[in-house]
Amino acid sequence: MAWNITEEGKLIKVAIEGRLVAAVAPNLREELIGRVKEGTNVLFDLSKMAHIDSSGLGVLVQVLQKAKSCGGKVVLAALQPGPKIVFDITKVSRVFEIVPTVADAKF
């Protein structure tokens, strides 16, 4: 699994590739939580994420909670069919704004 994080002002863009699972989730969480500050928005590009487990979902939810507490928001873009099943089964899809493409994300 790999990720690329870029910052553009108050926007953090996170592109995830591969499997967001227990083995790597704590590292991503640690890297992101410290970057979320007052008014920070986070855009996750999930177009290349092949799989997610409960630990990965936990990271996304923790980032969402931190961003909301700081007055920002989180948008998930390009969620693929395989991972989407996990979001739907766990009902986590109800707490996120999910858009079809990165270009559709509005902050």
Backbone as XML, in Angstrom:
<?xml version="1.0"?>
<chain id="A" units="angstrom">
  <residue number="1" name="MET">
    <atom name="N" x="0.838" y="-1.172" z="0.000"/>
    <atom name="CA" x="0.000" y="0.000" z="0.000"/>
    <atom name="C" x="0.882" y="1.234" z="0.000"/>
  </residue>
  <residue number="2" name="ALA">
    <atom name="N" x="0.451" y="2.219" z="-0.715"/>
    <atom name="CA" x="1.180" y="3.489" z="-0.759"/>
    <atom name="C" x="0.178" y="4.628" z="-0.697"/>
  </residue>
  <residue number="3" name="TRP">
    <atom name="N" x="0.669" y="5.775" z="-0.253"/>
    <atom name="CA" x="-0.164" y="6.972" z="-0.283"/>
    <atom name="C" x="0.699" y="8.163" z="-0.592"/>
  </residue>
  <residue number="4" name="ASN">
    <atom name="N" x="0.038" y="9.175" z="-1.124"/>
    <atom name="CA" x="0.713" y="10.423" z="-1.448"/>
    <atom name="C" x="-0.110" y="11.549" z="-0.836"/>
  </residue>
  <residue number="5" name="ILE">
    <atom name="N" x="0.520" y="12.366" z="-0.026"/>
    <atom name="CA" x="-0.167" y="13.470" z="0.640"/>
    <atom name="C" x="0.402" y="14.780" z="0.130"/>
  </residue>
  <residue number="6" name="THR">
    <atom name="N" x="-0.484" y="15.647" z="-0.353"/>
    <atom name="CA" x="-0.084" y="16.987" z="-0.767"/>
    <atom name="C" x="-0.969" y="17.997" z="-0.050"/>
  </residue>
  <residue number="7" name="GLU">
    <atom name="N" x="-0.417" y="19.157" z="0.200"/>
    <atom name="CA" x="-1.178" y="20.218" z="0.863"/>
    <atom name="C" x="-1.233" y="21.439" z="-0.030"/>
  </residue>
  <residue number="8" name="GLU">
    <atom name="N" x="-2.441" y="21.960" z="-0.173"/>
    <atom name="CA" x="-2.662" y="23.190" z="-0.938"/>
    <atom name="C" x="-3.448" y="24.136" z="-0.052"/>
  </residue>
  <residue number="9" name="GLY">
    <atom name="N" x="-2.751" y="24.985" z="0.670"/>
    <atom name="CA" x="-3.415" y="25.883" z="1.608"/>
    <atom name="C" x="-4.066" y="25.076" z="2.716"/>
  </residue>
  <residue number="10" name="LYS">
    <atom name="N" x="-5.384" y="25.218" z="2.847"/>
    <atom name="CA" x="-6.146" y="24.510" z="3.890"/>
    <atom name="C" x="-6.698" y="23.175" z="3.402"/>
  </residue>
  <residue number="11" name="LEU">
    <atom name="N" x="-6.250" y="22.711" z="2.233"/>
    <atom name="CA" x="-6.717" y="21.437" z="1.686"/>
    <atom name="C" x="-5.590" y="20.412" z="1.698"/>
  </residue>
  <residue number="12" name="ILE">
    <atom name="N" x="-5.867" y="19.263" z="2.287"/>
    <atom name="CA" x="-4.944" y="18.136" z="2.264"/>
    <atom name="C" x="-5.516" y="17.111" z="1.295"/>
  </residue>
  <residue number="13" name="LYS">
    <atom name="N" x="-4.734" y="16.750" z="0.281"/>
    <atom name="CA" x="-5.151" y="15.726" z="-0.680"/>
    <atom name="C" x="-4.381" y="14.440" z="-0.379"/>
  </residue>
  <residue number="14" name="VAL">
    <atom name="N" x="-5.126" y="13.350" z="-0.232"/>
    <atom name="CA" x="-4.528" y="12.063" z="0.095"/>
    <atom name="C" x="-4.931" y="11.054" z="-0.981"/>
  </residue>
  <residue number="15" name="ALA">
    <atom name="N" x="-3.969" y="10.613" z="-1.767"/>
    <atom name="CA" x="-4.214" y="9.590" z="-2.785"/>
    <atom name="C" x="-3.740" y="8.253" z="-2.221"/>
  </residue>
  <residue number="16" name="ILE">
    <atom name="N" x="-4.650" y="7.294" z="-2.142"/>
    <atom name="CA" x="-4.339" y="5.986" z="-1.580"/>
    <atom name="C" x="-4.313" y="4.954" z="-2.699"/>
  </residue>
  <residue number="17" name="GLU">
    <atom name="N" x="-3.274" y="4.121" z="-2.670"/>
    <atom name="CA" x="-3.132" y="3.077" z="-3.683"/>
    <atom name="C" x="-2.933" y="1.734" z="-2.988"/>
  </residue>
  <residue number="18" name="GLY">
    <atom name="N" x="-3.690" y="0.730" z="-3.422"/>
    <atom name="CA" x="-3.539" y="-0.603" z="-2.856"/>
    <atom name="C" x="-4.534" y="-0.887" z="-1.751"/>
  </residue>
  <residue number="19" name="ARG">
    <atom name="N" x="-4.045" y="-1.523" z="-0.672"/>
    <atom name="CA" x="-4.897" y="-2.010" z="0.404"/>
    <atom name="C" x="-4.683" y="-1.195" z="1.678"/>
  </residue>
  <residue number="20" name="LEU">
    <atom name="N" x="-5.746" y="-0.557" z="2.153"/>
    <atom name="CA" x="-5.684" y="0.181" z="3.415"/>
    <atom name="C" x="-6.150" y="-0.773" z="4.512"/>
  </residue>
  <residue number="21" name="VAL">
    <atom name="N" x="-5.188" y="-1.436" z="5.153"/>
    <atom name="CA" x="-5.483" y="-2.490" z="6.127"/>
    <atom name="C" x="-4.696" y="-2.267" z="7.417"/>
  </residue>
  <residue number="22" name="ALA">
    <atom name="N" x="-4.921" y="-3.148" z="8.381"/>
    <atom name="CA" x="-4.354" y="-3.005" z="9.727"/>
    <atom name="C" x="-2.840" y="-2.819" z="9.738"/>
  </residue>
  <residue number="23" name="ALA">
    <atom name="N" x="-2.145" y="-3.428" z="8.813"/>
    <atom name="CA" x="-0.683" y="-3.341" z="8.804"/>
    <atom name="C" x="-0.164" y="-1.934" z="8.529"/>
  </residue>
  <residue number="24" name="VAL">
    <atom name="N" x="-0.926" y="-1.117" z="7.813"/>
    <atom name="CA" x="-0.453" y="0.219" z="7.441"/>
    <atom name="C" x="-1.320" y="1.350" z="7.988"/>
  </residue>
  <residue number="25" name="ALA">
    <atom name="N" x="-2.511" y="1.036" z="8.447"/>
    <atom name="CA" x="-3.451" y="2.059" z="8.907"/>
    <atom name="C" x="-2.887" y="2.960" z="10.001"/>
  </residue>
  <residue number="26" name="PRO">
    <atom name="N" x="-2.212" y="2.433" z="11.022"/>
    <atom name="CA" x="-1.691" y="3.323" z="12.070"/>
    <atom name="C" x="-0.682" y="4.357" z="11.548"/>
  </residue>
  <residue number="27" name="ASN">
    <atom name="N" x="0.111" y="3.976" z="10.572"/>
    <atom name="CA" x="1.083" y="4.923" z="10.010"/>
    <atom name="C" x="0.384" y="6.058" z="9.272"/>
  </residue>
  <residue number="28" name="LEU">
    <atom name="N" x="-0.643" y="5.727" z="8.493"/>
    <atom name="CA" x="-1.392" y="6.762" z="7.781"/>
    <atom name="C" x="-2.110" y="7.667" z="8.777"/>
  </residue>
  <residue number="29" name="ARG">
    <atom name="N" x="-2.720" y="7.070" z="9.788"/>
    <atom name="CA" x="-3.422" y="7.856" z="10.796"/>
    <atom name="C" x="-2.477" y="8.853" z="11.456"/>
  </residue>
  <residue number="30" name="GLU">
    <atom name="N" x="-1.311" y="8.382" z="11.869"/>
    <atom name="CA" x="-0.333" y="9.245" z="12.530"/>
    <atom name="C" x="0.097" y="10.396" z="11.627"/>
  </residue>
  <residue number="31" name="GLU">
    <atom name="N" x="0.304" y="10.096" z="10.372"/>
    <atom name="CA" x="0.742" y="11.136" z="9.435"/>
    <atom name="C" x="-0.343" y="12.180" z="9.181"/>
  </residue>
  <residue number="32" name="LEU">
    <atom name="N" x="-1.598" y="11.743" z="9.152"/>
    <atom name="CA" x="-2.682" y="12.675" z="8.822"/>
    <atom name="C" x="-3.199" y="13.486" z="10.003"/>
  </residue>
  <residue number="33" name="ILE">
    <atom name="N" x="-3.416" y="12.841" z="11.131"/>
    <atom name="CA" x="-4.031" y="13.520" z="12.274"/>
    <atom name="C" x="-3.240" y="14.766" z="12.667"/>
  </residue>
  <residue number="34" name="GLY">
    <atom name="N" x="-1.937" y="14.693" z="12.636"/>
    <atom name="CA" x="-1.109" y="15.844" z="12.992"/>
    <atom name="C" x="-1.192" y="16.994" z="12.005"/>
  </residue>
  <residue number="35" name="ARG">
    <atom name="N" x="-1.603" y="16.704" z="10.781"/>
    <atom name="CA" x="-1.687" y="17.757" z="9.756"/>
    <atom name="C" x="-3.015" y="18.501" z="9.773"/>
  </residue>
  <residue number="36" name="VAL">
    <atom name="N" x="-4.035" y="17.899" z="10.351"/>
    <atom name="CA" x="-5.367" y="18.520" z="10.354"/>
    <atom name="C" x="-5.403" y="19.586" z="11.437"/>
  </residue>
  <residue number="37" name="LYS">
    <atom name="N" x="-5.569" y="20.816" z="11.000"/>
    <atom name="CA" x="-5.600" y="21.968" z="11.903"/>
    <atom name="C" x="-6.905" y="22.735" z="11.678"/>
  </residue>
  <residue number="38" name="GLU">
    <atom name="N" x="-7.031" y="23.886" z="12.313"/>
    <atom name="CA" x="-8.236" y="24.707" z="12.205"/>
    <atom name="C" x="-8.573" y="24.998" z="10.741"/>
  </residue>
  <residue number="39" name="GLY">
    <atom name="N" x="-9.793" y="24.648" z="10.334"/>
    <atom name="CA" x="-10.266" y="24.947" z="8.987"/>
    <atom name="C" x="-9.719" y="24.059" z="7.884"/>
  </residue>
  <residue number="40" name="THR">
    <atom name="N" x="-9.040" y="22.977" z="8.246"/>
    <atom name="CA" x="-8.460" y="22.094" z="7.239"/>
    <atom name="C" x="-9.512" y="21.170" z="6.647"/>
  </residue>
  <residue number="41" name="ASN">
    <atom name="N" x="-9.507" y="21.053" z="5.318"/>
    <atom name="CA" x="-10.346" y="20.093" z="4.608"/>
    <atom name="C" x="-9.451" y="18.977" z="4.091"/>
  </residue>
  <residue number="42" name="VAL">
    <atom name="N" x="-10.032" y="17.769" z="3.974"/>
    <atom name="CA" x="-9.268" y="16.616" z="3.513"/>
    <atom name="C" x="-10.017" y="15.962" z="2.362"/>
  </residue>
  <residue number="43" name="LEU">
    <atom name="N" x="-9.296" y="15.744" z="1.264"/>
    <atom name="CA" x="-9.845" y="15.057" z="0.100"/>
    <atom name="C" x="-9.090" y="13.745" z="-0.074"/>
  </residue>
  <residue number="44" name="PHE">
    <atom name="N" x="-9.806" y="12.638" z="0.023"/>
    <atom name="CA" x="-9.225" y="11.321" z="-0.219"/>
    <atom name="C" x="-9.532" y="10.899" z="-1.648"/>
  </residue>
  <residue number="45" name="ASP">
    <atom name="N" x="-8.487" y="10.675" z="-2.440"/>
    <atom name="CA" x="-8.628" y="10.124" z="-3.782"/>
    <atom name="C" x="-8.485" y="8.609" z="-3.647"/>
  </residue>
  <residue number="46" name="LEU">
    <atom name="N" x="-9.606" y="7.898" z="-3.788"/>
    <atom name="CA" x="-9.622" y="6.452" z="-3.582"/>
    <atom name="C" x="-9.705" y="5.685" z="-4.894"/>
  </residue>
  <residue number="47" name="SER">
    <atom name="N" x="-9.368" y="6.331" z="-5.985"/>
    <atom name="CA" x="-9.481" y="5.708" z="-7.303"/>
    <atom name="C" x="-8.583" y="4.492" z="-7.475"/>
  </residue>
  <residue number="48" name="LYS">
    <atom name="N" x="-7.501" y="4.409" z="-6.679"/>
    <atom name="CA" x="-6.577" y="3.280" z="-6.795"/>
    <atom name="C" x="-6.541" y="2.425" z="-5.529"/>
  </residue>
  <residue number="49" name="MET">
    <atom name="N" x="-7.520" y="2.637" z="-4.638"/>
    <atom name="CA" x="-7.591" y="1.815" z="-3.433"/>
    <atom name="C" x="-8.332" y="0.525" z="-3.777"/>
  </residue>
  <residue number="50" name="ALA">
    <atom name="N" x="-7.659" y="-0.603" z="-3.603"/>
    <atom name="CA" x="-8.215" y="-1.897" z="-3.990"/>
    <atom name="C" x="-9.029" y="-2.555" z="-2.878"/>
  </residue>
  <residue number="51" name="HIS">
    <atom name="N" x="-8.691" y="-2.267" z="-1.618"/>
    <atom name="CA" x="-9.343" y="-2.940" z="-0.492"/>
    <atom name="C" x="-9.199" y="-2.085" z="0.755"/>
  </residue>
  <residue number="52" name="ILE">
    <atom name="N" x="-10.168" y="-2.222" z="1.661"/>
    <atom name="CA" x="-10.096" y="-1.553" z="2.957"/>
    <atom name="C" x="-10.675" y="-2.492" z="4.011"/>
  </residue>
  <residue number="53" name="ASP">
    <atom name="N" x="-10.059" y="-2.513" z="5.195"/>
    <atom name="CA" x="-10.609" y="-3.303" z="6.288"/>
    <atom name="C" x="-11.074" y="-2.356" z="7.396"/>
  </residue>
  <residue number="54" name="SER">
    <atom name="N" x="-11.484" y="-2.923" z="8.534"/>
    <atom name="CA" x="-12.023" y="-2.100" z="9.615"/>
    <atom name="C" x="-10.990" y="-1.114" z="10.161"/>
  </residue>
  <residue number="55" name="SER">
    <atom name="N" x="-9.722" y="-1.479" z="10.156"/>
    <atom name="CA" x="-8.683" y="-0.550" z="10.616"/>
    <atom name="C" x="-8.571" y="0.643" z="9.674"/>
  </residue>
  <residue number="56" name="GLY">
    <atom name="N" x="-8.651" y="0.380" z="8.379"/>
    <atom name="CA" x="-8.626" y="1.449" z="7.392"/>
    <atom name="C" x="-9.829" y="2.369" z="7.530"/>
  </residue>
  <residue number="57" name="LEU">
    <atom name="N" x="-11.006" y="1.760" z="7.728"/>
    <atom name="CA" x="-12.210" y="2.566" z="7.953"/>
    <atom name="C" x="-12.039" y="3.429" z="9.197"/>
  </residue>
  <residue number="58" name="GLY">
    <atom name="N" x="-11.428" y="2.859" z="10.213"/>
    <atom name="CA" x="-11.202" y="3.605" z="11.452"/>
    <atom name="C" x="-10.354" y="4.841" z="11.230"/>
  </residue>
  <residue number="59" name="VAL">
    <atom name="N" x="-9.336" y="4.726" z="10.408"/>
    <atom name="CA" x="-8.484" y="5.881" z="10.097"/>
    <atom name="C" x="-9.305" y="6.974" z="9.424"/>
  </residue>
  <residue number="60" name="LEU">
    <atom name="N" x="-10.105" y="6.595" z="8.433"/>
    <atom name="CA" x="-10.911" y="7.592" z="7.725"/>
    <atom name="C" x="-11.894" y="8.267" z="8.673"/>
  </residue>
  <residue number="61" name="VAL">
    <atom name="N" x="-12.520" y="7.497" z="9.559"/>
    <atom name="CA" x="-13.468" y="8.066" z="10.523"/>
    <atom name="C" x="-12.748" y="8.990" z="11.506"/>
  </residue>
  <residue number="62" name="GLN">
    <atom name="N" x="-11.561" y="8.604" z="11.963"/>
    <atom name="CA" x="-10.807" y="9.462" z="12.884"/>
    <atom name="C" x="-10.400" y="10.778" z="12.223"/>
  </residue>
  <residue number="63" name="VAL">
    <atom name="N" x="-10.002" y="10.723" z="10.968"/>
    <atom name="CA" x="-9.660" y="11.950" z="10.240"/>
    <atom name="C" x="-10.912" y="12.809" z="10.080"/>
  </residue>
  <residue number="64" name="LEU">
    <atom name="N" x="-12.050" y="12.187" z="9.782"/>
    <atom name="CA" x="-13.308" y="12.926" z="9.670"/>
    <atom name="C" x="-13.646" y="13.626" z="10.983"/>
  </residue>
  <residue number="65" name="GLN">
    <atom name="N" x="-13.543" y="12.914" z="12.085"/>
    <atom name="CA" x="-13.846" y="13.508" z="13.391"/>
    <atom name="C" x="-12.914" y="14.676" z="13.706"/>
  </residue>
  <residue number="66" name="LYS">
    <atom name="N" x="-11.637" y="14.507" z="13.430"/>
    <atom name="CA" x="-10.671" y="15.582" z="13.702"/>
    <atom name="C" x="-10.966" y="16.794" z="12.825"/>
  </residue>
  <residue number="67" name="ALA">
    <atom name="N" x="-11.210" y="16.559" z="11.528"/>
    <atom name="CA" x="-11.498" y="17.674" z="10.621"/>
    <atom name="C" x="-12.761" y="18.420" z="11.055"/>
  </residue>
  <residue number="68" name="LYS">
    <atom name="N" x="-13.805" y="17.692" z="11.399"/>
    <atom name="CA" x="-15.052" y="18.334" z="11.842"/>
    <atom name="C" x="-14.831" y="19.148" z="13.111"/>
  </residue>
  <residue number="69" name="SER">
    <atom name="N" x="-14.057" y="18.621" z="14.037"/>
    <atom name="CA" x="-13.807" y="19.343" z="15.286"/>
    <atom name="C" x="-12.989" y="20.610" z="15.048"/>
  </residue>
  <residue number="70" name="CYS">
    <atom name="N" x="-12.285" y="20.658" z="13.919"/>
    <atom name="CA" x="-11.485" y="21.832" z="13.557"/>
    <atom name="C" x="-12.203" y="22.731" z="12.554"/>
  </residue>
  <residue number="71" name="GLY">
    <atom name="N" x="-13.471" y="22.446" z="12.270"/>
    <atom name="CA" x="-14.237" y="23.276" z="11.349"/>
    <atom name="C" x="-14.033" y="22.950" z="9.889"/>
  </residue>
  <residue number="72" name="GLY">
    <atom name="N" x="-13.447" y="21.814" z="9.590"/>
    <atom name="CA" x="-13.223" y="21.408" z="8.202"/>
    <atom name="C" x="-14.141" y="20.277" z="7.808"/>
  </residue>
  <residue number="73" name="LYS">
    <atom name="N" x="-13.901" y="19.738" z="6.630"/>
    <atom name="CA" x="-14.691" y="18.601" z="6.188"/>
    <atom name="C" x="-13.820" y="17.622" z="5.418"/>
  </residue>
  <residue number="74" name="VAL">
    <atom name="N" x="-14.356" y="16.425" z="5.233"/>
    <atom name="CA" x="-13.668" y="15.354" z="4.523"/>
    <atom name="C" x="-14.557" y="14.887" z="3.383"/>
  </residue>
  <residue number="75" name="VAL">
    <atom name="N" x="-13.957" y="14.717" z="2.213"/>
    <atom name="CA" x="-14.669" y="14.192" z="1.044"/>
    <atom name="C" x="-13.892" y="12.986" z="0.522"/>
  </residue>
  <residue number="76" name="LEU">
    <atom name="N" x="-14.624" y="11.927" z="0.221"/>
    <atom name="CA" x="-14.035" y="10.743" z="-0.398"/>
    <atom name="C" x="-14.398" y="10.764" z="-1.874"/>
  </residue>
  <residue number="77" name="ALA">
    <atom name="N" x="-13.410" y="10.598" z="-2.739"/>
    <atom name="CA" x="-13.642" y="10.645" z="-4.184"/>
    <atom name="C" x="-13.238" y="9.333" z="-4.835"/>
  </residue>
  <residue number="78" name="ALA">
    <atom name="N" x="-14.004" y="8.939" z="-5.837"/>
    <atom name="CA" x="-13.686" y="7.806" z="-6.710"/>
    <atom name="C" x="-13.597" y="6.480" z="-5.957"/>
  </residue>
  <residue number="79" name="LEU">
    <atom name="N" x="-14.518" y="6.251" z="-5.019"/>
    <atom name="CA" x="-14.566" y="4.993" z="-4.283"/>
    <atom name="C" x="-14.900" y="3.860" z="-5.245"/>
  </residue>
  <residue number="80" name="GLN">
    <atom name="N" x="-14.051" y="2.859" z="-5.292"/>
    <atom name="CA" x="-14.187" y="1.744" z="-6.232"/>
    <atom name="C" x="-15.191" y="0.704" z="-5.721"/>
  </residue>
  <residue number="81" name="PRO">
    <atom name="N" x="-15.742" y="-0.114" z="-6.619"/>
    <atom name="CA" x="-16.800" y="-1.061" z="-6.240"/>
    <atom name="C" x="-16.429" y="-2.025" z="-5.118"/>
  </residue>
  <residue number="82" name="GLY">
    <atom name="N" x="-15.218" y="-2.587" z="-5.122"/>
    <atom name="CA" x="-14.834" y="-3.528" z="-4.065"/>
    <atom name="C" x="-14.852" y="-2.891" z="-2.687"/>
  </residue>
  <residue number="83" name="PRO">
    <atom name="N" x="-14.099" y="-1.814" z="-2.478"/>
    <atom name="CA" x="-14.130" y="-1.135" z="-1.183"/>
    <atom name="C" x="-15.514" y="-0.571" z="-0.838"/>
  </residue>
  <residue number="84" name="LYS">
    <atom name="N" x="-16.275" y="-0.164" z="-1.841"/>
    <atom name="CA" x="-17.609" y="0.405" z="-1.586"/>
    <atom name="C" x="-18.504" y="-0.590" z="-0.857"/>
  </residue>
  <residue number="85" name="ILE">
    <atom name="N" x="-18.335" y="-1.865" z="-1.159"/>
    <atom name="CA" x="-19.123" y="-2.896" z="-0.475"/>
    <atom name="C" x="-18.878" y="-2.836" z="1.030"/>
  </residue>
  <residue number="86" name="VAL">
    <atom name="N" x="-17.622" y="-2.662" z="1.430"/>
    <atom name="CA" x="-17.287" y="-2.570" z="2.854"/>
    <atom name="C" x="-17.934" y="-1.332" z="3.471"/>
  </residue>
  <residue number="87" name="PHE">
    <atom name="N" x="-17.889" y="-0.214" z="2.770"/>
    <atom name="CA" x="-18.520" y="1.017" z="3.258"/>
    <atom name="C" x="-20.028" y="0.819" z="3.431"/>
  </residue>
  <residue number="88" name="ASP">
    <atom name="N" x="-20.657" y="0.147" z="2.475"/>
    <atom name="CA" x="-22.105" y="-0.052" z="2.522"/>
    <atom name="C" x="-22.514" y="-1.039" z="3.615"/>
  </residue>
  <residue number="89" name="ILE">
    <atom name="N" x="-21.792" y="-2.153" z="3.730"/>
    <atom name="CA" x="-22.119" y="-3.162" z="4.745"/>
    <atom name="C" x="-21.997" y="-2.586" z="6.149"/>
  </residue>
  <residue number="90" name="THR">
    <atom name="N" x="-20.966" y="-1.810" z="6.380"/>
    <atom name="CA" x="-20.733" y="-1.229" z="7.708"/>
    <atom name="C" x="-21.530" y="0.060" z="7.927"/>
  </residue>
  <residue number="91" name="LYS">
    <atom name="N" x="-22.178" y="0.528" z="6.879"/>
    <atom name="CA" x="-22.962" y="1.774" z="6.905"/>
    <atom name="C" x="-22.100" y="3.023" z="7.126"/>
  </residue>
  <residue number="92" name="VAL">
    <atom name="N" x="-20.790" y="2.885" z="6.973"/>
    <atom name="CA" x="-19.879" y="4.026" z="7.092"/>
    <atom name="C" x="-20.126" y="5.012" z="5.953"/>
  </residue>
  <residue number="93" name="SER">
    <atom name="N" x="-20.650" y="4.534" z="4.845"/>
    <atom name="CA" x="-20.929" y="5.430" z="3.715"/>
    <atom name="C" x="-21.922" y="6.524" z="4.091"/>
  </residue>
  <residue number="94" name="ARG">
    <atom name="N" x="-22.693" y="6.311" z="5.148"/>
    <atom name="CA" x="-23.676" y="7.315" z="5.579"/>
    <atom name="C" x="-23.039" y="8.529" z="6.247"/>
  </residue>
  <residue number="95" name="VAL">
    <atom name="N" x="-21.820" y="8.388" z="6.754"/>
    <atom name="CA" x="-21.206" y="9.496" z="7.492"/>
    <atom name="C" x="-20.258" y="10.336" z="6.635"/>
  </residue>
  <residue number="96" name="PHE">
    <atom name="N" x="-19.959" y="9.856" z="5.432"/>
    <atom name="CA" x="-19.041" y="10.565" z="4.556"/>
    <atom name="C" x="-19.754" y="11.176" z="3.367"/>
  </residue>
  <residue number="97" name="GLU">
    <atom name="N" x="-19.191" y="12.279" z="2.884"/>
    <atom name="CA" x="-19.589" y="12.789" z="1.579"/>
    <atom name="C" x="-18.728" y="12.039" z="0.563"/>
  </residue>
  <residue number="98" name="ILE">
    <atom name="N" x="-19.389" y="11.315" z="-0.336"/>
    <atom name="CA" x="-18.683" y="10.520" z="-1.340"/>
    <atom name="C" x="-19.087" y="11.037" z="-2.716"/>
  </residue>
  <residue number="99" name="VAL">
    <atom name="N" x="-18.081" y="11.406" z="-3.510"/>
    <atom name="CA" x="-18.333" y="11.949" z="-4.854"/>
    <atom name="C" x="-17.688" y="11.046" z="-5.894"/>
  </residue>
  <residue number="100" name="PRO">
    <atom name="N" x="-18.203" y="11.066" z="-7.144"/>
    <atom name="CA" x="-17.701" y="10.155" z="-8.178"/>
    <atom name="C" x="-16.253" y="10.370" z="-8.587"/>
  </residue>
  <residue number="101" name="THR">
    <atom name="N" x="-15.808" y="11.622" z="-8.624"/>
    <atom name="CA" x="-14.446" y="11.918" z="-9.063"/>
    <atom name="C" x="-13.830" y="13.001" z="-8.179"/>
  </residue>
  <residue number="102" name="VAL">
    <atom name="N" x="-12.527" y="13.118" z="-8.232"/>
    <atom name="CA" x="-11.816" y="14.166" z="-7.497"/>
    <atom name="C" x="-12.324" y="15.541" z="-7.923"/>
  </residue>
  <residue number="103" name="ALA">
    <atom name="N" x="-12.579" y="15.720" z="-9.197"/>
    <atom name="CA" x="-13.053" y="17.006" z="-9.722"/>
    <atom name="C" x="-14.425" y="17.402" z="-9.162"/>
  </residue>
  <residue number="104" name="ASP">
    <atom name="N" x="-15.201" y="16.412" z="-8.695"/>
    <atom name="CA" x="-16.524" y="16.683" z="-8.145"/>
    <atom name="C" x="-16.495" y="17.160" z="-6.700"/>
  </residue>
  <residue number="105" name="ALA">
    <atom name="N" x="-15.365" y="17.090" z="-6.043"/>
    <atom name="CA" x="-15.253" y="17.498" z="-4.632"/>
    <atom name="C" x="-15.326" y="19.011" z="-4.519"/>
  </residue>
  <residue number="106" name="LYS">
    <atom name="N" x="-16.202" y="19.476" z="-3.652"/>
    <atom name="CA" x="-16.368" y="20.912" z="-3.437"/>
    <atom name="C" x="-16.163" y="21.234" z="-1.967"/>
  </residue>
  <residue number="107" name="PHE">
    <atom name="N" x="-15.376" y="22.274" z="-1.718"/>
    <atom name="CA" x="-15.110" y="22.679" z="-0.331"/>
    <atom name="C" x="-15.510" y="24.121" z="-0.122"/>
  </residue>
</chain>
